[in-house]
């Protein structure tokens, strides 16, 4: 026999379940900003045809340890933002598998709160563990300064910490060949610079993989 509680239930000690406790999953196609609240389903499986914003709840109304999983089940990215409207993490869409990120509240002292975000990946898909990007041979390199073109990959973009490892490839005829710019550098923050001379013009189209 089952019982329904038409509201919230607060337990002051540990709940022990001999079988299982079920948490909700919500499948939804979104076309505008999706605002979550404390009572939303634990797993948000969201699909969007164009990039959309997902806003986390006001952290002051949540207990520390509150968690939600946001999955991009469509063609476009989901920009997950703090309650105040600034970006916290992008959940990538358009992948061969659904990418999901778990958001756990660590400190509820402010409306934005302090969140820990970590990706839930299928170990069978190695691209989940690296950052990749393609670049062209012109505009992506910016303007030359003091005889050199410099293209920078910020640590805040590649998310591989302060000691990243970069592999650079030149794309020729649709094939990527391992290459080395004139100089590569990584600063104390983990930002990576690719540097080539402007005379002769050594810019090239290619791909970077950061581990």
N, C-alpha and C positions, 0 to 999 in steps of 0.2 A: 504494500500500500504506500502510495506517495503522498507527500504533503506539499502544498504550495504556500509560500510566504509572499504576500502581496506588498513587499517593501524590502528594506535592508535588514540584514542580520549581522550583529556584531558579536564575535566570540573573543574573549579576553585571553584565552590560552590556545594551545595547539589543537588543530582538528586532525584526528586520525581516521582515515577512511580505509577499510579493509579491501575495497575494490578500487574505486576511482572517484574523482570529482571532475566534472566536465566544465570547460570554459567555452564561451561562445565564439563562433566564427561568423563574420559578416561579409558577404559578397555584395559589392556595390559598384556600379558604374558612376563615376563622378564627372561632372562637367563644370564645376566651380569649386571654390575653396570649401574643404570639408573640415568642420570644427568638431573635435572630439571632446567628450566630457568624461567625468569620473565613471559613469555607468556604462560606457560603451563596451562592446564585445572585446574580448582579449585579443583576438586576431582580426585585423582589418585587412581583408583581401580586396584591394581597390584597383579598379581598371579605369584608365583615362585615355582618350584618343589624342589629347593634347596635354602638355605639362600642366599640372595642377598643384595647389598648395594644400597641405594637410596641417592643421594647427593643433598642437598639444593643449591639454587643459591648463587652466590656471593652477600652478603648482601648489599654491597656498591652500587649496581645497582638497589636496590629495595627501594620503599618508606616504611617508618615505618607503620605497620599495614597490610602489605602484608601477605596473608595467603594462605596456601595450606593444603588440607586434604589428608593423605596417608592411604589407607586401604589395609590390607593384606587379599586378597581374595583367597589365595592358601594354600598349605600345609606347607609352610616354612615361617620363620621370615624374616622381612625386617629391616636391620640395617640402620636407617636414620642418615646421617652424615652431619656435617658442611661442608661448601665449602672447608675448609682446610684439611678435611679427618679424623677428629676425630668424634667419635660416640656421638650422641645427645640422641636418644631414639630408642628402639626396638619396632617395631610394630609386635605383635604376630600373627603368622599364624597357620593353622591347627585347628582352633576352630569351634564349631558348628554354630557360627555366625561370620560375618565379623567384625574384630576389626579395628577401624579407629582412627587415632590421628590427631588432628588439630595443625598445626604449624603456629604461628603468630610472625612476626618479631617485636621486641620491640625497637631495637637499631641497626641502620645500619652503625655505625661509622667504623666498621672493616669488613673484608671479611667474617669472620665467623658469625659476628653479634650476637645479643642476642635474643634468641627465647623463647617464651612460648609455651610449648607443653602440651596439655590436651587430655585425651581419650574421645572419643564419644562412649558411651556404651548403650546397650539395658538394661533398668532397670529390665527386666525380668530375666537377667542372673546374679545372685549374685556373681559368681566367679570373675566378672569384678572388684569388689571392694575389693579384697583381694589378697595377694601374697601366693602362695602355692608351695611347693617343696617336692620331695621325696628324701630320702637318704638311703644308705646301712649300713650294720653293720660293715664295715671294712674300706675301703679306704677313704670314705667321712669324716671320723673322723680324718684323718691325723695321725701323730705320737704322742705318749704320751709324756708329759712334766711334770716332777716333780710329777708323779703318776696319772696324769689326761689326758684324751682325751678332746679336745675342738673343737667344730664345730661352725664356725662363719657365720652369715648372715649379710652382710654389709647393711647399710642404703641405699647405692647407688644401691644395688640390689633389696631390697624389696620395696623401694620407699614409705614407710609408715611414714616418718618423724622421729622426734627424740623421740617420745613417742609411739612406736608400742606396740601392744598386740599380744603375740604369744601363739598358742595352739599347743601342741606336741602330736603326736600319735605314738604308736608302731604298726607295721603291723605284724600280726600273722595269717598265713593261709589265706592271702588275705583280712583280715578284719583289719581295723584301730581301735585300742583301745587307749583311752585317757591315757596318762602317764605323768610322771614328771621326768626329769633328776635329778641327784644329786644336780646340781646348774644350774640356768639360770641367765644371767645378761645382762643389757642393758647400754651401756655407753652414754655419753652426745651427741654423734653424732647419736645415734639410732641404732648402731650395736648390734646385739643379739648374745650372746654366750650360747651354750649348753655344759655342762660340766659333764662328768661321770668318775668314777675311772677306773684305768687300772688293779687293782688287788682287787677283781676279775674283770674280763673284763666285764664292764656294757654297752658296746656299743650295739646298737640295730638298726634295720632297721625300718624306719617309714616315717612319713610325718609331715611337719610343715605348719601351716596356720598363716599368719601374717596380722593383721588388722591395 
